[in-house]
């Protein structure tokens, strides 16, 4: 019963300390020191068998995991009020902090979001990374991974089609989809608020593949735009979308009429 008794002593010592601020850090240090001392004594004690030793190691690992998860949640709670929001114009608004005035940056593409959040992530001990893969149906998967210096991490994944709009070659199509995936997984992990029309809540309608134009209409629309020399950026702004693949199917006829009018002019 050595492991159980020692663990109860460690827990009692930790619980006598407040769970906030420097005292919380002291509690973690005390618990770590007590756990190490317990394992060292067990190693020197010939009466402690391998099974008990393994239980001690598992106990130490679980304690470290709990501590890392608590540190992650605490740091995220402190950082979140300082994170930028995306306004209705699609611009990034950085809140006022200490003596620094807030400011606004251009349209919230992934590169703009990354520039805004990277200093805050570093300040609070976070790192954001991504894993790119391919689903069985050939679609691209982007997994965002938010890691904290104490060891805990959270991740989320989004699956996307290749964005082949705007006469992109195959490499550019993959790059566009990856950038889109990074934007939305980062926003999900950090709970970044967006009031931009393209990010608005639609009660899950956009999760239905039939909400968007299909590949046949996408190809038709792209070819027509190229043939009449349409300004793609202006077209996307008009429909409040970030890629032609995200044109709602219900607005396809409207888009084609606009291009037909341009062709006649």
Backbone as a ProteinNet text record, in pm:
[ID]
protein_1_A
[PRIMARY]
XXXXXXXXXXXXXXXXXXXXXXXXXXXXXXXXXXXXXXXXXXXXXXXXXXXXXXXXXXXXXXXXXXXXXXXXXXXXXXXXXXXXXXXXXXXXXXXXXXXXXXXXXXXXXXXXXXXXXXXXXXXXXXXXXXXXXXXXXXXXXXXXXXXXXXXXXXXXXXXXXXXXXXXXXXXXXXXXXXXXXXXXXXXXXXXXXXXXXXXXXXXXXXXXXXXXXXXXXXXXXXXXXXXXXXXXXXXXXXXXXXXXXXXXXXXXXXXXXXXXXXXXX
[TERTIARY]
82.2	0	85.4	215.6	304.6	261.6	228.7	193.2	71.1	-35.1	-158.7	-138.4	-63.2	-39.9	40.2	146.7	230.2	148.5	63.1	-17.3	-114.5	-173.2	-264.4	-189.9	-65.2	13.8	45.4	78.7	105.8	-17.4	-135.6	-259.3	-294.3	-277.4	-309.7	-221.8	-91.4	-1.1	-40.5	-77.8	-115.5	-244.6	-341	-471.9	-469.3	-365.3	-357.9	-315.6	-277.1	-233	-342.5	-355.3	-454.5	-425.2	-531.7	-516.3	-513.1	-442.6	-431.5	-300	-247.1	-128.4	-5.4	95.2	220.9	201.7	101.2	77.9	42.6	-31.8	-66.8	58	147.7	273.9	353.8	352.6	423.1	364.4	231.2	165.2	212	223.6	270.3	413.8	498.7	638.3	647.2	570	571.8	525.5	419	367.9	469.7	536.5	638.7	753.2	798.9	911.1	875.9	753.9	710.3	697.9	646.8	632.3	768.3	864.9	998.7	1062.9	1045.9	1103	1041.1	910.2	840.5	894.3	914.2	965.3	1108.7	1190.2	1328.8	1335.1	1248.1	1246.2	1201.3	1103.8	1055.5	1164.2	1245.3	1354.3	1456.3	1482	1581.9	1527.6	1396.8	1335.5	1321.9	1396.9	1391.4	1257.2	1175.4	1045.9	939.5	967.8	872.9	890.7	787.8	799.9	776.5	796.5	785.3	644.3	544.1	405.9	376.3	422.4	401.9	477.9	597	677.2	606.3	544.7	472.3	353.7	286.1	171.8	217.2	333.7	388.2	416.6	474.3	506.4	379.6	275.4	148.1	88.1	97.4	45.3	116.8	249.2	326.6	287.9	268	229.5	92.6	-2.1	-135.9	-132.7	-51.4	-38.7	16.5	118.1	177.6	76.8	-4	-104.7	-210.8	-255.2	-354.9	-299.1	-175.4	-111.7	-98.6	-57.8	-41.9	-175.5	-282	-413.8	-466.2	-442.2	-484.5	-410.8	-280	-200.2	-247.5	-281.4	-332.1	-460.6	-555.9	-684.9	-668.8	-581	-559.5	-499.4	-396.5	-332	-426.3	-510	-604.9	-709.1	-753.4	-852.8	-796	-668	-603.8	-583.6	-549.5	-519	-643.4	-754	-869.7	-922	-927.1	-976.5	-888.3	-763.3	-671	-670.4	-739.8	-738.9	-820.7	-783.5	-858	-994.5	-1081.9	-1210.4	-1214.5	-1301.7	-1316.2	-1449.1	-1445.5	-1566.5	-1648.5	-1758.1	-1849.5	-1786.1	-1684.2	-1615	-1505.9	-1488.8	-1384.5	-1248.2	-1241.4	-1113.9	-1088.4	-961.3	-924.2	-912.6	-988	-981.1	-904.3	-792.5	-711.3	-752.2	-795.4	-842.1	-731.4	-772.8	-679.2	-619.8	-487.5	-420.4	-324.3	-338.8	-255.2	-259.8	-143.3	-138.2	-137.9	-153.3	-152.4	-294.2	-313.4	-445.1	-476.8	-604.8	-646	-629.1	-627.1	-615	-681.7	-696.6	-763.2	-669.1	-669.1	-586.4	-676.8	-619.1	-702.4	-781.3	-843.3	-929	-862.3	-941.7	-888.2	-857.9	-757.6	-706.1	-621.4	-579.7	-502.5	-374.4	-307.2	-182.8	-204.8	-317.4	-347.3	-377.6	-455.2	-487.2	-359.5	-273.3	-149.4	-61.3	-50.2	29.7	-26.1	-159.2	-222.4	-211.5	-217.3	-221.5	-84.7	13	141.6	209.3	215.5	277.7	202.8	69.5	-10	13.1	22.9	50.7	184.2	286.1	418.7	418	346.9	341.6	282	184.8	115.9	160.4	269.7	327.3	262.1	196	129.5	206.3	186.3	237.4	126.1	109.6	6.3	74	41.5	99.4	-12.3	22.9	-78.4	-24.9	-116.9	-84.7	-175.3	-115.2	-189.5	-197.2	-315.3	-333.2	-431.7	-467.3	-561.1	-660.7	-789.1	-894.1	-901.2	-974.9	-984.9	-1049.2	-1135.3	-1201.2	-1118.2	-993.6	-905.1	-910.1	-1003.3	-1012	-895.4	-868.7	-757.7	-807.1	-727.1	-758	-651.7	-696.7	-606.5	-638.3	-539.5	-554.9	-475.7	-545.6	-480.1	-447.3	-326.7	-280.7	-233.8	-302.2	-264.8	-194.7	-64.7	16.5	56.6	69.5	113.6	248.2	327.6	462.8	465.5	352.6	348.1	322.7	294.8	285.4	149.6	41.1	-91.1	-118.8	-199.1	-237	-378.1	-442.7	-575.7	-566.5	-652.9	-649.9	-789.6	-805.2	-931.6	-899.1	-986.6	-960.1	-1075.9	-1042.8	-1142.7	-1106.8	-1208.1	-1187.7	-1238.3	-1156.2	-1186.5	-1165	-1238.9	-1213.2	-1098.9	-1037.5	-936.9	-1005.1	-947.2	-1002.1	-937.5	-998.5	-940.8	-995.9	-1059.4	-1117.8	-1010	-1049.5	-958.5	-840.6	-856.4	-749.9	-626.2	-644.6	-531.8	-481.8	-348.7	-298.4	-315.8	-279	-306.1	-235.5	-112.9	-38.1	-103.4	-142.5	-207.7	-342	-412.8	-541.7	-525.7	-422.6	-396	-356.2	-269.1	-224.2	-338.9	-434.7	-549.5	-635.9	-658	-739	-669.3	-538.7	-462.7	-471.9	-456.9	-466.7	-604.9	-708.1	-845.2	-861.5	-805.7	-815.3	-744.3	-628.2	-555.2	-637.4	-701.6	-781.8	-892.1	-965.2	-1082.2	-1048	-943.4	-905.5	-846.7	-769.2	-714.2	-826	-924.8	-1037.5	-1115.2	-1128.1	-1201.3	-1124.9	-994.6	-914.8	-905.8	-898.9	-882.1	-1014.4	-1123	-1255.7	-1255.6	-1199.6	-1194.8	-1332.3	-1384.2	-1516.2	-1507.9	-1598.7	-1605.6	-1748.2	-1760	-1890.3	-1901	-1802.1	-1802.5	-1915.3	-1979.9	-2092.5	-2056.7	-1932.7	-1896.8	-1878.5	-1869.5	-1850.9	-1976.1	-2084.9	-2202.4	-2263.5	-2332.3	-2400.5	-2521.5	-2531.5	-2643.8	-2721.9	-2715.5	-2786.6	-2747.5	-2621.4	-2570.2	-2598.3	-2656	-2688.2	-2563.1	-2454.3	-2333.2	-2264.3	-2302.8	-2246.7	-2302.4	-2412.7	-2473.7	-2404.3	-2340.1	-2268.8	-2355.7	-2486.5	-2573.6	-2594.6	-2547.3	-2561.5	-2477.3	-2357.7	-2266.5	-2293.1	-2240.1	-2248	-2167.4	-2210.1	-2138.5	-2019.7	-1941.1	-1820.1	-1850.7	-1961.6	-1999.1	-2028.3	-2107.6	-2137.6	-2013.8	-1926.2	-1802.3	-1716.5	-1703.5	-1625.6	-1688.1	-1821.4	-1892.2	-1873.6	-1886.4	-1872	-1730.4	-1632	-1491.4	-1457.9	-1503.3	-1475.3	-1541	-1663.6	-1736	-1665.3	-1620.5	-1549.7	-1423.5	-1349.5	-1225.5	-1254.5	-1364	-1393.8	-1435.1	-1499.7	-1544.3	-1447.8	-1340.5	-1240.9	-1294.2	-1376.1	-1434.9	-1328.7	-1346.2	-1257.9	-1297.4	-1214.8	-1251.2	-1265.5	-1172.1	-1177.8	-1304.8	-1339.7	-1461.1	-1584.3	-1583	-1693.2	-1710	-1597.6	-1603.2	-1655.3	-1612.1	-1660	-1809.8	-1857.7	-2000.3	-2084.6	-2040.3	-2116.3	-2075	-1977.8	-1931.5	-1884.5	-1799.6	-1740.4	-1589.6	-1515.4	-1370.1	-1317	-1401.9	-1363	-1488.1	-1473	-1588.3	-1657.7	-1580.8	-1638.8	-1741.3	-1739	-1832.8	-1945.4	-1974	-2093.3	-2214.2	-2313.7	-2433.1	-2500.1	-2546.3	-2612.4	-2733.6	-2798.6	-2918	-2886	-2756.6	-2719.8	-2642.9	-2636.8	-2563.5	-2624.4	-2757.3	-2822.8	-2797.1	-2800.1	-2772.7	-2631	-2536.2	-2396.8	-2381.8	-2447	-2436.9	-2501.6	-2612.4	-2677.3	-2583	-2515.8	-2420.8	-2310.4	-2259.4	-2154.2	-2207.7	-2330.9	-2393	-2411.7	-2451.1	-2466.4	-2332.4	-2227.3	-2093.6	-2050.9	-2082.6	-2045.5	-2116.2	-2244.6	-2318.6	-2262.4	-2218	-2161.5	-2028.3
-121.1	0	125.8	108.5	224	333.2	295	394.4	473.3	402.6	470.6	565.8	519.9	604.3	727.8	708.1	821.8	920.5	868.7	956.7	1039.5	978	1054.9	1167.5	1140.7	1244.8	1357.8	1321.8	1424.2	1509.7	1445.2	1517.2	1610.6	1565.3	1650.2	1772.9	1753.7	1868.7	1969.9	1919.9	2010.1	2081.6	2011.9	2071.9	2178.2	2181.4	2283.1	2417.8	2421.6	2546.5	2601.9	2736.3	2796	2754.9	2747.6	2703	2820	2925	3038.6	3109.3	3172.7	3254.7	3175.3	3241.3	3178.1	3057	3060.9	2948.5	2822.8	2840.3	2725.3	2663.8	2749	2699.3	2626.1	2681.1	2618.2	2480.9	2469.6	2341.7	2237.7	2279	2186.5	2143.8	2239.9	2207.4	2111.1	2136.2	2049.6	1909	1901	1770.9	1695.9	1766	1701.8	1650.2	1734.4	1696	1574.6	1575.3	1462.9	1335.7	1349.3	1233.2	1175.1	1261.8	1213.6	1143.7	1204.2	1143.5	1007.3	995	869.3	761.8	797	700.2	660.5	758.8	728.6	632	652.6	561.6	422.1	418.7	289.1	213.6	286.1	222.6	161.5	230.6	181	71.3	58.3	-39.2	-174	-275.9	-406.6	-477	-432	-496.7	-449.3	-342.1	-289.2	-364.6	-434.6	-514.8	-429.4	-493.4	-422.1	-369.8	-446.6	-404.8	-274	-265.2	-142.2	-26.5	-56.5	47.9	102.6	13.9	57.4	144.9	108.9	190.3	329.8	335.7	466.7	552.1	489.4	563.5	612.2	527.3	567.4	683.5	676.8	784.2	915.8	908	1028.7	1086.1	998.6	1045	1111.6	1052.5	1111.4	1246.9	1255.9	1384	1491.2	1454.8	1550.6	1590.3	1494.6	1525.3	1621	1597.5	1686.5	1827.6	1834.4	1964.7	2039.6	1966.3	2028.8	2077.9	1997.5	2036.8	2158.2	2162.9	2278.3	2404.1	2390.6	2505.4	2554.9	2462.8	2497.6	2579.3	2527.5	2595.1	2731.8	2741.1	2867.8	2972.4	2932.4	3026.5	3069.6	2976.3	3010.4	3109.3	3091	3181.8	3323.2	3333.7	3465.1	3529.4	3447.4	3500.9	3542.1	3471.5	3492.5	3636.9	3710.3	3848.8	3938.6	3898.9	3981	3943.1	3834.3	3789.5	3884.4	3896.9	3985.4	3928	4014.1	3971.1	4017.7	3955.6	3993	4064.9	4189.7	4270.5	4241	4311.3	4284.9	4316.1	4400.5	4431.4	4329.3	4230.4	4131	4177	4287.1	4336.5	4282.1	4269.4	4218.7	4336	4330.5	4433.3	4379.1	4443.5	4402.9	4487.2	4425.3	4502.6	4587.1	4690.5	4773.3	4691	4705.5	4629.9	4721.2	4725.5	4810.4	4953.3	5006.5	5143.6	5148.9	5033.5	5028.4	5039.7	5127.5	5144.4	5025.9	4997.5	4893.2	4941.8	4850	4888.4	4783	4817.8	4729.5	4698.8	4571.8	4530.1	4496.3	4472	4442.9	4313.4	4274.6	4156.5	4034.9	3957.3	3849.8	3723.4	3728.1	3605.9	3535.9	3412.8	3339.9	3414.7	3472.7	3543.4	3660.7	3731.4	3845.4	3797.7	3689.6	3635.6	3588.7	3519.7	3467.9	3581.3	3689.3	3803.4	3863.2	3863	3923.7	3836.5	3704.3	3617.1	3565	3565.5	3502.9	3563.5	3698	3753.6	3714.5	3705.6	3668.9	3523.3	3435.4	3294.8	3279.2	3348.4	3339.1	3393.6	3503.4	3565.9	3472.6	3391.4	3305	3159.1	3134.4	3000	2900.9	2948.9	2859.8	2852.5	2743.9	2727.8	2667.7	2719.9	2670.6	2606.5	2480.3	2409.7	2338	2286.4	2223.6	2094.2	2001.5	1875	1862.7	1844.3	1837.1	1691.6	1647.8	1510.2	1501	1379.5	1357.7	1250	1280.6	1184.4	1078	970.8	861.1	903.6	1006	1052.4	1156.7	1178.4	1271.7	1413.9	1443.6	1578.7	1604.7	1731.2	1771	1783	1735	1753.7	1844	1937.1	2027	2012.6	1974.5	1959.8	2068.7	2151.9	2255	2199.2	2227.2	2175.6	2292.7	2314.9	2421.1	2357.1	2384.7	2324.7	2429.7	2387.6	2476.5	2429.3	2520.5	2486.8	2384.6	2369	2269.9	2129	2114.6	1982.4	1940.7	2009.2	1969.9	2033.1	1964.8	2019.5	1977.9	2060.2	2032.3	2044.4	1969.9	1978.3	1964.7	2014.4	2001.6	1989	1921.1	1891.2	1937.6	1988.4	2026.1	1957.7	1913.4	1847.5	1938.3	1955.2	2053.6	1996.4	2052	2022.4	2110.6	2072.5	2157.5	2283.2	2400.4	2525.4	2554.5	2505.3	2519.8	2640.3	2733.5	2850	2948.3	3041.1	3147.3	3099.7	2992.2	2940.6	2898.2	2847.5	2798.5	2666.5	2645.1	2512.9	2422.2	2293.8	2196.9	2231.7	2281.5	2318.6	2438.4	2537.4	2655.2	2619	2523	2480.9	2419.9	2335.8	2275.4	2382.9	2474.3	2581.3	2667.1	2697.3	2778.6	2706.8	2577.1	2500.1	2487.6	2468.6	2457.6	2587.9	2701.2	2831.3	2850.8	2810.3	2818.8	2731.9	2609.7	2519	2572.7	2633.6	2692.3	2803.8	2884.8	2996.3	2946.8	2846	2803.9	2712.2	2631.8	2552	2641.1	2744	2836.8	2913.3	2958.8	3031.1	2941.4	2813.2	2720.6	2693.5	2668.9	2637	2754.2	2876.5	2994.8	3064.7	3014.2	3074	3221.4	3248.6	3385.5	3422.4	3533.2	3578.9	3644.8	3606.5	3669	3715.2	3843	3899.3	3919.8	3869.2	3883.4	3799.1	3848.1	3774.4	3632.4	3611.8	3478.4	3379.1	3428.4	3340.5	3330.3	3391	3397.1	3259	3246.5	3121.7	3102.9	2985	2958.5	2834.7	2802.3	2685.7	2556.7	2548.3	2424.5	2405	2504.3	2485.4	2456.7	2528	2513	2379.5	2306.6	2172.8	2075.8	2114	2031	2060.1	1959.2	1982.9	2047.4	2022.2	2079.1	2229	2284.8	2428.6	2507.3	2451	2519.4	2477.4	2555	2513.8	2384.5	2299.2	2174.4	2199.4	2094.6	2109.3	2148.7	2100	2135.9	2284.9	2337.2	2480.4	2563.5	2511.4	2582.6	2597.8	2488.9	2495.2	2589.2	2586	2673.8	2820.1	2847.4	2984.8	3035.3	2952	2991.9	3021.2	2932.4	2951.9	3078.9	3105.9	3224.8	3351.7	3349.5	3465.4	3494.3	3388	3406.4	3460	3412.7	3452.1	3598.9	3653	3793.1	3885.6	3827.5	3910.1	3972.3	3898.1	3950.5	3966.2	4068.2	4093.1	3996.4	3896.2	3791.7	3846.5	3931.6	3986.2	4068.3	4148.2	4229	4138.5	4030.4	3933.8	3870.2	3829.1	3766.5	3864	3990.2	4090.5	4112.5	4113.2	4135.5	4027.1	3902	3790.9	3759.1	3836.4	3819.1	3676.2	3626.8	3494	3506.6	3405.7	3412.4	3323.9	3241.7	3157.6	3123.9	3103.9	3073.7	2943.5	2850.7	2723.5	2742.7	2859.6	2886.5	2980.2	2979.9	3050.3	2961.5	3012.2	2930.3	2890.2	2766.9	2717.3	2802.7	2859	2940.2	3070.6	3108.2	3234.3	3212.4	3088	3059	3132.4	3128.3	3194.9	3345	3402.2	3546.2	3578.2	3493.6	3515.6	3507.9	3411.5	3396.6	3515	3567.4	3685.1	3805	3824.3	3935.2	3924.2	3802.2	3783.5	3800.9	3758	3777.6	3925.7	4002	4146.6	4210.4	4163.4	4217.4	4183	4061	4018.1	4104.7	4139	4222.5	4363.6	4412.2	4548.3	4552.6
0	0	0	-24.8	-19.7	-116.1	-240.6	-342.1	-301.2	-253.5	-217.1	-100.1	-0.4	117.7	81.9	3.3	-37.4	-119.8	-211.2	-295.1	-212.7	-108.7	-22.8	46.9	89.2	154.6	57.5	-66.4	-167.9	-190.4	-205	-231.6	-117.7	7	122.4	124.4	98.3	98.8	-8.6	-126.8	-235.9	-205.2	-142.4	-119.1	-10.4	72.1	176.8	121.8	-7.4	-68.7	-157.7	-171.1	-262.4	-405.6	-487.1	-625.5	-722.1	-690.1	-782.1	-758.5	-863.3	-850.8	-812.8	-748.6	-711.7	-621.1	-534.2	-443.7	-521.5	-631.9	-715	-775.3	-824.4	-879.4	-771.9	-647.8	-537.3	-506.8	-516.7	-492.3	-592.8	-719.8	-822.1	-796.3	-758	-729.1	-612.7	-506.3	-389.2	-424.8	-507	-546.1	-629.9	-722.4	-804.6	-719.1	-625.8	-540.4	-455	-400	-317.2	-400.1	-523.3	-609.4	-646.2	-678.1	-711	-592	-473.8	-353.5	-326.5	-348.6	-327.5	-421.4	-548.8	-645.9	-613.4	-571.9	-535	-416.8	-318.1	-203.3	-245.4	-338.3	-384.6	-459.3	-538.9	-612.9	-517.5	-406.8	-310.2	-219.2	-213.7	-123.7	-194.6	-152.4	-219.9	-204.6	-108.7	-88.2	-186.6	-260	-358.5	-489.3	-532.9	-655.1	-779.9	-894.4	-1022.4	-1043.9	-1003.7	-1022.8	-949.8	-825.4	-748.5	-812.5	-863.3	-926.7	-1050.5	-1127.9	-1247.4	-1209.7	-1099.2	-1055.3	-1012.8	-949.9	-911.5	-1035	-1138.6	-1260.2	-1329.6	-1333.8	-1393.3	-1315.8	-1181.8	-1097.3	-1127.3	-1143.6	-1173.7	-1310	-1409.4	-1543.2	-1541.5	-1470.4	-1463.9	-1393.8	-1290.3	-1219.2	-1312.3	-1392.7	-1487.4	-1594.2	-1642.4	-1743.4	-1689.7	-1565.6	-1505.6	-1489	-1446.7	-1427	-1559.6	-1664.4	-1796.2	-1850.2	-1831.9	-1880.7	-1805.9	-1675.4	-1595.9	-1639.5	-1663.9	-1708.1	-1844.4	-1934.1	-2067.7	-2055.3	-1977.6	-1962.6	-1897.4	-1798.1	-1728.1	-1821.4	-1897.8	-1990.1	-2100.8	-2150.7	-2256.3	-2205.7	-2081.4	-2023.3	-2010	-1976.1	-1963.2	-2100.1	-2201.3	-2334.3	-2412.6	-2395.9	-2483.8	-2489.4	-2377.2	-2388.5	-2474.5	-2497	-2576.2	-2723.7	-2759.8	-2898.7	-2987.2	-3113.9	-3204.8	-3239.6	-3289.5	-3344.6	-3489.7	-3568.7	-3709.7	-3725	-3771.7	-3777.4	-3903.4	-3921	-4032.3	-4167.7	-4169.5	-4295.2	-4325.7	-4236.3	-4257	-4213.3	-4135.7	-4085.3	-3944.3	-3908.9	-3777	-3679.9	-3572.2	-3469.6	-3349.2	-3316.6	-3202.3	-3082.1	-2970.2	-2854.6	-2792.1	-2720.9	-2647	-2534.2	-2512.6	-2407.6	-2333	-2199.1	-2114.2	-2168.5	-2207.6	-2258.9	-2411.6	-2475.1	-2621.1	-2674.7	-2771.6	-2832.7	-2923.2	-2937.7	-3030.2	-3173.6	-3267.9	-3408.1	-3495.9	-3624	-3718.8	-3834.6	-3879.3	-3991.5	-4109.9	-4229.1	-4346.6	-4335.1	-4445.7	-4451.7	-4388.1	-4314.8	-4231.8	-4310.8	-4396.8	-4456.6	-4350.2	-4377.7	-4278.7	-4242.5	-4341.8	-4315.6	-4219.1	-4235.2	-4147.9	-4005.8	-3995.3	-3862.7	-3793	-3866.6	-3809.2	-3755.6	-3832.2	-3786.8	-3658.3	-3644.9	-3528.1	-3403	-3419.3	-3300.6	-3258	-3346.8	-3314.4	-3191.1	-3177.5	-3056	-2928.2	-2935.9	-2818.7	-2780.9	-2879.6	-2852.8	-2781.9	-2831.4	-2770.4	-2627.7	-2607.2	-2474.7	-2369.7	-2410.2	-2314.2	-2321.1	-2391.6	-2391.8	-2485.1	-2590.8	-2685.3	-2817.6	-2887.7	-3024.2	-3108.3	-3229.6	-3320.5	-3440.3	-3466.6	-3581.3	-3656.6	-3775.7	-3860.5	-3920.9	-3941.9	-4007.5	-4129.7	-4245.9	-4371.7	-4417.1	-4454.8	-4500.3	-4614.5	-4649.7	-4759.6	-4718.6	-4736.4	-4703.8	-4812.8	-4786.4	-4882.3	-5013.4	-5008.3	-5130.7	-5205.4	-5160.7	-5228.6	-5176.6	-5087.4	-5032.4	-4936.3	-4912.8	-4825.3	-4681.7	-4588.1	-4446.6	-4384.4	-4305.2	-4232.4	-4083.4	-4005.5	-3861.1	-3791.1	-3713.7	-3634.5	-3496.5	-3447.5	-3318.2	-3232	-3119.5	-3026.2	-2907	-2892.1	-2785.8	-2683.5	-2558.5	-2451	-2398.3	-2346.6	-2302.8	-2188.9	-2116.5	-2009.1	-2061.4	-2192.2	-2251.3	-2304.2	-2263.2	-2311	-2447.2	-2530	-2659.8	-2696.9	-2780.4	-2833.7	-2985.6	-3056.3	-3202.2	-3261	-3384	-3457.1	-3605.7	-3681	-3821.7	-3909.6	-4028.5	-4127.7	-4259.4	-4333.9	-4463	-4573.8	-4679	-4783.5	-4922.5	-5018.7	-5159	-5208	-5320.4	-5382.8	-5435.4	-5406	-5457.2	-5592.2	-5700.9	-5834.7	-5908.6	-5837	-5902.6	-5946.2	-6036.8	-6077.8	-6159.3	-6237.1	-6324.3	-6246.1	-6124.3	-6044.9	-6103.9	-6096.8	-6131.1	-6010	-6022.8	-5916.1	-5785.8	-5795.9	-5675.3	-5606.4	-5683.4	-5626.7	-5563.8	-5623.6	-5570.2	-5431.9	-5416	-5285.3	-5184.7	-5226.7	-5137.3	-5088.8	-5175.6	-5138.3	-5034.7	-5054.7	-4960.4	-4825.8	-4826.8	-4701.8	-4623	-4693.3	-4627	-4564.7	-4637.6	-4586.6	-4462.1	-4467	-4353	-4230.2	-4250.2	-4137.1	-4072.4	-4154.5	-4102.8	-4010.2	-4056.1	-3980	-3862.3	-3871.6	-3754.7	-3646.5	-3684.8	-3585.6	-3515.8	-3592.9	-3533.6	-3437.3	-3471.2	-3384.2	-3255	-3264.9	-3147	-3050.2	-3104.6	-3020.5	-2991	-3048.2	-3029	-3068.8	-3186.4	-3237.4	-3292.1	-3246.4	-3289.7	-3426.8	-3515.6	-3647.5	-3673.9	-3709.4	-3746.7	-3897.2	-3970.7	-4116	-4175.9	-4280.6	-4340.7	-4382.2	-4434.3	-4481.4	-4366.4	-4243.6	-4128	-4042.1	-4083.7	-3997.3	-3974.5	-3862	-3827.2	-3918.8	-3980.4	-4071.3	-4027.9	-3897.3	-3843.4	-3915.5	-3954.8	-4012.8	-4159.7	-4227.4	-4369.2	-4452.3	-4421.7	-4502.1	-4481.3	-4378.7	-4359.7	-4462.8	-4526.6	-4630.3	-4762.7	-4826.9	-4952.7	-5059.8	-5058.5	-5161.2	-5142.9	-5029.9	-5007.9	-5108.2	-5143.5	-5235	-5379.9	-5474.8	-5614.3	-5632.4	-5725.3	-5748.5	-5841.9	-5867	-5946.7	-6091.1	-6144.3	-6282	-6292.5	-6200.8	-6201.2	-6171.6	-6085.1	-6053.9	-6178.4	-6256	-6378.7	-6481.1	-6492.5	-6585.7	-6547.4	-6418.4	-6369.8	-6391.1	-6360.6	-6376.2	-6522.4	-6611.4	-6753.6	-6806.6	-6764.3	-6809.6	-6759.2	-6633.6	-6578.4	-6657.1	-6690.1	-6766.6	-6906.5	-6967.1	-7104.6	-7115.4	-7011.5	-7016.4	-6943	-6887.1	-6817.2	-6689.3	-6616.7	-6492.8	-6384.6	-6302.5	-6188.6	-6075.6	-6053.3	-5957.4	-5814.8	-5773.6	-5637.3	-5617	-5717.7	-5707.7	-5701.7	-5778.8	-5780.1	-5641.5	-5579.2	-5446.9	-5341.8	-5353.3	-5256.7	-5271.4	-5394.4	-5418.3	-5351.8	-5364.4	-5306.2	-5161.5	-5110.3	-4971.2	-4945.1	-5034.6	-5019.6	-5038.7	-4993	-5006.8	-5119.4	-5179.3	-5291.5	-5372.4	-5503	-5588	-5546	-5490	-5446.5	-5336.1	-5271.8	-5162.5	-5204.8	-5334.5	-5381.4	-5352.7	-5279	-5252.8	-5383.6	-5389.3	-5510.9	-5546.7	-5446.6	-5471.2	-5544.2	-5550	-5614.9	-5745	-5790.5	-5914.6	-6033.6	-6047.8	-6161.2	-6156.5	-6037.3	-6023.5	-6070.5	-6032.3	-6071.7	-6223.5	-6286.3	-6431.1	-6502.9	-6449.6	-6511.4	-6508	-6395	-6384.5	-6490.6	-6508.8	-6608.5	-6750.9	-6774.6	-6906.6	-6936.2	-6836.7	-6854.1	-6887.6	-6820.8	-6847.3	-6990.2	-7034.4	-7170.8	-7274.8	-7250.2	-7345.3	-7349.8	-7232.4	-7231.5	-7303.7
[MASK]
+++++++++++++++++++++++++++++++++++++++++++++++++++++++++++++++++++++++++++++++++++++++++++++++++++++++++++++++++++++++++++++++++++++++++++++++++++++++++++++++++++++++++++++++++++++++++++++++++++++++++++++++++++++++++++++++++++++++++++++++++++++++++++++++++++++++++

